[in-house]
């Protein structure tokens, strides 16, 4: 597995990354699909957390 620094460095060779870009790296084993009503949260040290609520299609 790559560190965050390695991942950003590698992707920066092919894409112009700017603040706010999201990098999706895959799904860990055992994780189910996302359905309406799910809340997805994420955080990075030093930044405010983010929460997304999945709405119905």
ABEGO torsion letter per residue (X at the ends): XBBAAAAAAAAAAABBBBBGBBBBAEBBBGBBBBBBGBBBBBBBBGBBBBBBBBBBX
